Amino acid sequence: MKIHDFPFAPNPRKLRTYLGEKGIEIPFVLVNLVNGDQKKPEFLAKNPLGNTPVLELDDGTCLTESLAIIEYLEELHPDPPMIGETPLERARVRRLERIAELGVVSAVARYVHGTKSPLPGIEANPAVAKAALESLAAPLEVLDLETADRPFIAGSRPTIADCTLFAGFEFAKFAGLELGDVAAGFPNLKRWHAAFSQRPSTRVSFPS
Ligand SMILES: N[C@@H](CCC(=O)N[C@@H](CS)C(=O)NCC(=O)O)C(=O)O
């Protein structure tokens, strides 16, 4: 297996954090998004949508969509469980992960690209950035309240909800945005982010 990715982009970052928490080692192949590698024919043959990450299996099969890749790896490596152990736990983890992805990471991406996109060919759009910033308060408030009495987003141990939200917090920094300081501030998420940032799973380095 190998993973084609760009380690500082949020969906690859989410997957890398997940791999780190699980202790799964898979080699990485750099797709330099800033240079436009994702639009080259050899990469489009692996993912016609031209985005990362892509998990390439040993027989050449390519899996795309970060959450689908994570769910596949979770089935191959169930321990430690990162999507809960019972149907109710799994529903709770998935609920929080979806709020993190659809409410936070998507809005952060619109904010970053609307402010000053690191990718070529995307024009800044202040109106999009402003709307994205305003939309962040509600999901962050839900996650902040959920995290008031626990060390991780979904409970007493890390789950995919932490991996996704962490990727959003880190990507926001590209545009100088600290998510814990949005709106009136989110003290529980600030505490969570400071603690989660210390975990070895969150360290990234460029692949060679
Ligand atoms: N829903 C996809 C989104 C993948 C995606 O948009 N990846 C971004 C990096 S976070 C990318 O590679 N963008 C390159 C481009 O759109 O040109 C997933 O979860 O994997």
The ligand as an SDF file (V2000), in Angstrom:
LIG
                    3D

 20 19  0  0  0  0  0  0  0  0999 V2000
  -13.8960   14.7280    0.1200 N   0  0  0  0  0  0  0  0  0  0  0  0
  -12.4990   14.5310   -0.2130 C   0  0  0  0  0  0  0  0  0  0  0  0
  -11.8740   15.8940   -0.4450 C   0  0  0  0  0  0  0  0  0  0  0  0
  -10.4520   15.7770   -0.9460 C   0  0  0  0  0  0  0  0  0  0  0  0
   -9.8400   17.1410   -1.1810 C   0  0  0  0  0  0  0  0  0  0  0  0
  -10.5260   18.1160   -1.5520 O   0  0  0  0  0  0  0  0  0  0  0  0
   -8.5230   17.2100   -0.9860 N   0  0  0  0  0  0  0  0  0  0  0  0
   -7.8160   18.4500   -1.1550 C   0  0  0  0  0  0  0  0  0  0  0  0
   -6.7730   18.6100   -0.0540 C   0  0  0  0  0  0  0  0  0  0  0  0
   -7.5490   18.8100    1.5030 S   0  0  0  0  0  0  0  0  0  0  0  0
   -7.0770   18.4660   -2.4850 C   0  0  0  0  0  0  0  0  0  0  0  0
   -6.3330   17.5460   -2.7590 O   0  0  0  0  0  0  0  0  0  0  0  0
   -7.2660   19.5300   -3.2730 N   0  0  0  0  0  0  0  0  0  0  0  0
   -6.5750   19.7160   -4.4910 C   0  0  0  0  0  0  0  0  0  0  0  0
   -7.3970   20.4140   -5.5210 C   0  0  0  0  0  0  0  0  0  0  0  0
   -8.6340   20.4930   -5.3310 O   0  0  0  0  0  0  0  0  0  0  0  0
   -6.8340   20.8610   -6.5070 O   0  0  0  0  0  0  0  0  0  0  0  0
  -11.7980   13.7290    0.8880 C   0  0  0  0  0  0  0  0  0  0  0  0
  -12.3140   13.7140    2.0230 O   0  0  0  0  0  0  0  0  0  0  0  0
  -10.7800   13.0900    0.6380 O   0  0  0  0  0  0  0  0  0  0  0  0
  1  2  1  0
  2  3  1  0
  2 18  1  0
  3  4  1  0
  4  5  1  0
  5  6  2  0
  5  7  1  0
  7  8  1  0
  8  9  1  0
  8 11  1  0
  9 10  1  0
 11 12  2  0
 11 13  1  0
 13 14  1  0
 14 15  1  0
 15 16  2  0
 15 17  1  0
 18 19  2  0
 18 20  1  0
M  END
$$$$
